[in-house]
Amino acid sequence: MRRIDFLLFLLLTFSISTSLFAQFSIKNQMGDELPNPWAGGLDACQFGRMDLDGDGMQDLLVFDRRGNRLLTYLNKGIEGEIDFVAAPEYTDFFPEFNEWVIFTDYNGDGFEDIFTYSQGWAGIKVYRHLGTYPPQFELVVSPYLTSLQGEGYVNILATNADYPALYDVDKDGDLDLLSFWSLGTFIELHTNRSIEFYGHADSLIYERTDFCWGRVAENEENNEMYLDTCLFKQSSLAQGRTNRHRGATFGVKDLNNDGLPELMLADVDYPGISMFTNGGTVDQAFMIHQDTAFPAYSTPVRLFSMPLPYFTDINNDGLSDMLVSPFDPNYEVTENVNSIWLYLNEGTENEPDFSLLQKDFLQEEMLDFGSGAYPLLADLDGDSLNDLLVGNWGSYQFSWYVDGTLFSRQQSQIQYFRQVGSAENTVYELAGPDLGGLFSHNLKGLVPAAADLNDDGLTDLLIGNELGTLIYMQQQANGVFAEAAESFLQIDVGSYSAPQLFDLDRDGVLDLIVGKKNGTISFFRGSETTIGLIFNLVTDFLGEVNVTDFNLSYDGYSTPKFFRTAEDETMLLVGSEQGKLYLFEDIDGNLEGIFQASGRFEELFGFPASKSDRGMRTSVEVLPPNEAGKHGLIVGNYSGGLDFFNGMAEVLPGFPSLDFFQKLKISPNPANNVVFIEIPSQMGKSVNLNVFTLSGIKIKQQQVLPATNVFRLNIADFQRGVYILRLSNSDGVAFGKLIKN
């Protein structure tokens, strides 16, 4: 990314990277409004801290490996208070991650760097923080991190199923690395020699100095660990071994104030964390005691599967708290509703006492349906206002083992949010957490479509599912449905049907379009009969559309959404397994031909297609065009959440060349009631002032005619948060960031 001023970058990007939270508000069944409904859901997360905006506060980074999504939150809390504000505009400053990431300052410059999985290389690559606000990074190690092992430097093996630890084990000022041996069982220590060789921590020069750190060994068949077990040479242990260690997470922290790090391990397929007390020395770790239900003195972690602990100060009291979330790469077995456990430290920093506060940290503030989210806008109650229906792939119920293999029950349902606002002020309130009682059908992947199918004036439902069939639910009265018929018209598209009801051929009768697991789309032409609509198969390969990326998967999980533009042109937007939204045109009059990939994404939706990837297994609902001809989007993803992009947001038009960009001087900043703004001398004294929220909404506009080049702005009625100020006249434009306390 070309380096430009932070403020201008925000202004150019907030409209495409930020879900516009204020436009559609969401209330739960208690009538309480969710503060951050459109954050996109969270499943299996890793965490980091970093000052994103230069205010001296450590902000929060959340990486969800389900779809490789990064979420950024600004820390607005005071001492003893938890207050994180979603700030998705900062995600654009980070490189892409895959599977796992560790944020830590390896070179001691006070800025957190990035260690992450090197996909395709079974290794680790490293990005260095350049010391800027907002952060910028330089790739300094690629494709993998090496260590002196024997006669030469070789790759430090890292897989997508193992989470290593970076910690100054020998207390010399640089970060050492702990990971499992390539065949499992033992922990290897790779000692960082940067201090010894160069006198500083800037370099990442590793040497494997211990193949059995802590003298602990893991059972290859389960999560059992053994103490004092380094009884054989590494070469003898390797004989006859064909399968490697299946996955583990590391946590390293001194928990008893003796200057030695304890070890916390979790194993794939298991819900707990084992904590090992270090009774050795700085030079030779030796684990002497095992707590198999950490923290045993409090509420032990029991979180399927493979929980990863992260220690950081969440409530701004100066003490490290603990966050725990699943790490298991198998997305079908993990907890996905209450999957971020927060333990507050009620002890001291040197001797922590972790007490469980909640199991849904951050998730409680957002729409989170477990795994998968399939949104639909439809007038279910006949009040001429579109309600919101959301199906899901499944929400976690429980787990069990068969011959040592983990299985988990995931069940799907459709949640119904009734529109209780108005056409001008959309407010959704949860009215039915299990619409039609579909949860009891024990299915996964429920995808709703809606229309009056029997001509009785009530909206009925057709629902796709994992079996590839369609479930018909006839609405008999407002919110009352007849018993679901599980095989509507004997239609079967294979597996994971995703239906839409839409008059595709413009004959005045709704047709049926169905996406499916193989990435293609089936088309059934609708016909009116005395008993209602019926549908007949036309093709299983409509438009020759296939959204499967065969470089990455054999499946596409297409979720089609046909819509019409302001010019009444039929277009197709399709969600996919890999997360990309595919746009197609050349549809009208060409239903037997090949649909063409369209480059009009930004024209129609107001942001580039490159920003449309919201994770994995995306689905989409398209809003009608606004006066500017742009459509809003509600995008679902496998993390169980929704992103909302509203084409109605007013964003700053007509940016001048970067060469003419000027930065405003604002003081005090942050401020409570009043700020003073200096007008750049080359702009004169008569300027236009516009104030925008970070989500692109203009909240103030006025002409400024001060006696001097400094004017006073009253911000007492501004809500707490971050704002962008724009001054402009015929001589130029200037921007500034204002923080309201």
URPEDA-V303426 format. One record per helix or strand. SS is the DSSP state (~ for helix, > for strand). FROM is the first residue (numbers start at 1). LEN is the number of residues. Records with the same first field share a line. If there is no record, write none. Layout:
SS=FROM-LEN, FROM-LEN
This chain:
~=6-12, 88-6, 194-5, 234-5, 363-3, 435-7, 488-3, 542-3, 601-5, 609-3, 658-3, 681-3
>=25-3, 33-1, 45-6, 59-6, 69-7, 84-3, 101-4, 113-6, 123-7, 137-5, 146-4, 152-4, 162-2, 165-3, 176-5, 186-7, 206-5, 214-1, 216-3, 225-3, 248-6, 262-6, 274-5, 286-6, 307-6, 321-6, 340-6, 354-5, 360-1, 371-1, 374-5, 387-5, 394-9, 405-7, 414-6, 427-6, 447-5, 460-5, 470-4, 475-3, 480-2, 485-1, 498-5, 511-5, 521-9, 532-8, 559-6, 570-6, 582-4, 596-2, 619-7, 631-6, 642-4, 662-2, 665-3, 671-1, 674-5, 686-8, 698-8, 710-5, 721-9, 732-9
